[in-house]
Amino acid sequence: LRSREPMIVEDALSDPSYKTSESVVNLKLLSVMCAPLTEKGEVFGLIYLGNDKIANLFEPRALELLKIWAAQASLVLSNALLVNELRLDNAELRKRLEEKRYGEIIGACDSMREVYRKVDKVAGTDISVLITGETGTGKELIARELHKRSPRARGPFITINCGAIPENLLESELFGHIRGAFTGAVATRQGKFQAASGGTLFLDEIGEMPQALQVKILRALQERQVVKVGDSRSETVDIRVVAATNKVLEEEIKKGAFREDLYYRLNVVTLRLPPLRERDEDIGVIGKYFLTKYAREFNSKAKGFSPNAAIAMKKYGWPGNVRELENRIKKAVVLADKAMIGAEDMDLSPESLEPIMSLAQAKEEFQKRYINEILGRNNGNRTKTAKDLGVDPRTIFRHLEKLEAERTGKVLPPEPDELSEA
């Protein structure tokens, strides 16, 4: 075992190194030949041949044959163990998925459970909901769950990305147009508001909405009536509105880029989705879900993640969140030529992993995430957040200013205590 090399013992009962061995004594072995079973240089078993009648039975040629046979047996057994382990992993994955699933959403960390709790509370009502979070955190999935769990579930779920449509076409997309309203309007067409009647309208990236249209959106939400482009007649719509943004709308209001009255109309309840880097306990389960899904879809050899890949996934910062995780795993599965996907297959090199922070930086990052979490729980109410955290309201205002400065690259003036330290 120490040398990891095959060996012959000519007369074990007489050999000082082996004559007291339990198997030699009990079986009265004379000739012994053994070879290790190895996988990646590690011994996981032995092939052990013994004879209790004849000493010096095994010759070097027999040892060479045993060595070859042991190499083949090692491969067969390690593959069998891997298949068994993956079978157990898949059974465990299915069990964990059921435990960590909320509709189509996977994850059960504390911050996501808080989101699910709020969804359960507000789904049965018609109040407007604002979903906030970084790109790729699953805002549309949450909006769909709100719809599925609402009395409007049998009605349509209509989405529109307010940042993906040119401003000159957006009004027509939202409210529709009549024939001849503009060049190219060859037929009367309904908009997203009319299409969503009886169901839910999801306004994605609402922070990108042009100001001129914000007034019309506000009027439509207040009066539940819309007017097609080129028409003068209003139409009544019966909709529930859910909006989403990756911007800090309070800061957009300060800059004059977003209407405050529209913000309060949309933001009756806020659902803040945490970034993937704050969901350590969910990353592995989400990763295995995507691997299983795409391995089946593309008939891939990939069956699991290597230990270094599992560690790298937890250490990486995931700026693109769940969407980035899905895309990296999808690519790795398609290109896989082995059963286990490594960190390098997902382009997670050591250089791409999050650097180790100083304790002061780590404390600052935790404080930032925790304030954001409590702000989310309090629907963005800064005064209540300050009270809950036992801090001066100015601390929360300063926190939001820093977030906006990080996003825009703006340099903030130093705080008074920073000036005194200087």
JOMONOR-V173843 format. One record per backbone hydrogen bond with DSSP energy under -1.0 kcal/mol. NH is the residue of the N-H (numbers start at 1). CO is the residue of the C=O. If there is no record, write none. Layout:
nh->NH co->CO
nh->NH co->CO
This chain:
nh->7 co->34
nh->9 co->32
nh->12 co->30
nh->14 co->11
nh->15 co->11
nh->18 co->15
nh->19 co->15
nh->21 co->18
nh->25 co->21
nh->26 co->22
nh->27 co->23
nh->28 co->24
nh->29 co->24
nh->30 co->51
nh->31 co->51
nh->32 co->9
nh->33 co->49
nh->34 co->7
nh->35 co->47
nh->37 co->45
nh->39 co->42
nh->42 co->39
nh->44 co->37
nh->45 co->37
nh->47 co->35
nh->49 co->33
nh->51 co->31
nh->56 co->10
nh->63 co->59
nh->64 co->60
nh->65 co->61
nh->66 co->62
nh->67 co->63
nh->68 co->64
nh->69 co->65
nh->70 co->66
nh->71 co->67
nh->72 co->68
nh->73 co->69
nh->74 co->70
nh->75 co->71
nh->76 co->72
nh->77 co->73
nh->78 co->74
nh->79 co->75
nh->80 co->76
nh->81 co->77
nh->82 co->78
nh->83 co->79
nh->84 co->80
nh->85 co->81
nh->86 co->82
nh->87 co->83
nh->88 co->84
nh->89 co->85
nh->90 co->86
nh->91 co->87
nh->92 co->88
nh->93 co->89
nh->94 co->90
nh->95 co->91
nh->96 co->92
nh->97 co->93
nh->98 co->94
nh->99 co->95
nh->100 co->96
nh->102 co->105
nh->105 co->102
nh->107 co->100
nh->113 co->109
nh->114 co->110
nh->115 co->111
nh->116 co->112
nh->117 co->113
nh->118 co->114
nh->119 co->115
nh->120 co->116
nh->121 co->117
nh->122 co->118
nh->123 co->119
nh->125 co->122
nh->129 co->241
nh->130 co->269
nh->131 co->243
nh->132 co->271
nh->133 co->245
nh->137 co->134
nh->142 co->138
nh->143 co->139
nh->144 co->140
nh->145 co->141
nh->146 co->142
nh->147 co->143
nh->148 co->144
nh->149 co->145
nh->150 co->147
nh->153 co->150
nh->155 co->152
nh->158 co->200
nh->160 co->202
nh->162 co->204
nh->164 co->161
nh->169 co->166
nh->170 co->166
nh->173 co->169
nh->174 co->170
nh->175 co->171
nh->176 co->172
nh->177 co->189
nh->178 co->229
nh->180 co->185
nh->181 co->178
nh->185 co->182
nh->186 co->184
nh->189 co->177
nh->192 co->173
nh->193 co->174
nh->195 co->191
nh->196 co->192
nh->197 co->194
nh->198 co->238
nh->199 co->196
nh->200 co->156
nh->201 co->240
nh->202 co->158
nh->203 co->242
nh->204 co->160
nh->204 co->202
nh->206 co->244
nh->208 co->205
nh->209 co->206
nh->214 co->210
nh->215 co->211
nh->217 co->213
nh->218 co->214
nh->219 co->215
nh->220 co->216
nh->221 co->217
nh->222 co->218
nh->223 co->219
nh->224 co->220
nh->226 co->235
nh->229 co->176
nh->231 co->228
nh->235 co->226
nh->237 co->224
nh->240 co->199
nh->242 co->201
nh->243 co->129
nh->244 co->203
nh->245 co->131
nh->249 co->247
nh->252 co->248
nh->253 co->249
nh->254 co->250
nh->255 co->251
nh->256 co->253
nh->257 co->252
nh->263 co->259
nh->264 co->260
nh->265 co->261
nh->266 co->262
nh->267 co->263
nh->268 co->266
nh->269 co->128
nh->271 co->130
nh->273 co->132
nh->278 co->275
nh->279 co->276
nh->282 co->279
nh->283 co->279
nh->286 co->282
nh->287 co->283
nh->288 co->284
nh->289 co->285
nh->290 co->286
nh->291 co->287
nh->292 co->288
nh->293 co->289
nh->294 co->290
nh->295 co->291
nh->296 co->292
nh->297 co->293
nh->298 co->294
nh->300 co->295
nh->303 co->339
nh->304 co->339
nh->306 co->341
nh->310 co->306
nh->311 co->307
nh->312 co->308
nh->313 co->309
nh->314 co->310
nh->315 co->311
nh->316 co->312
nh->321 co->318
nh->325 co->321
nh->326 co->322
nh->327 co->323
nh->328 co->324
nh->329 co->325
nh->330 co->326
nh->331 co->327
nh->332 co->328
nh->333 co->329
nh->334 co->330
nh->335 co->331
nh->341 co->304
nh->347 co->344
nh->348 co->343
nh->349 co->347
nh->352 co->349
nh->354 co->315
nh->362 co->358
nh->363 co->359
nh->364 co->360
nh->365 co->361
nh->366 co->362
nh->367 co->363
nh->368 co->364
nh->369 co->365
nh->370 co->366
nh->371 co->367
nh->372 co->368
nh->373 co->369
nh->374 co->370
nh->375 co->371
nh->376 co->372
nh->377 co->373
nh->378 co->374
nh->379 co->376
nh->380 co->375
nh->381 co->378
nh->385 co->381
nh->386 co->382
nh->387 co->383
nh->388 co->384
nh->389 co->385
nh->391 co->386
nh->395 co->392
nh->397 co->393
nh->398 co->394
nh->399 co->395
nh->400 co->396
nh->401 co->397
nh->402 co->398
nh->403 co->399
nh->404 co->400
nh->405 co->401
nh->406 co->402
nh->407 co->403
nh->408 co->404
nh->409 co->405
nh->419 co->415
nh->420 co->416
nh->421 co->417
nh->422 co->418
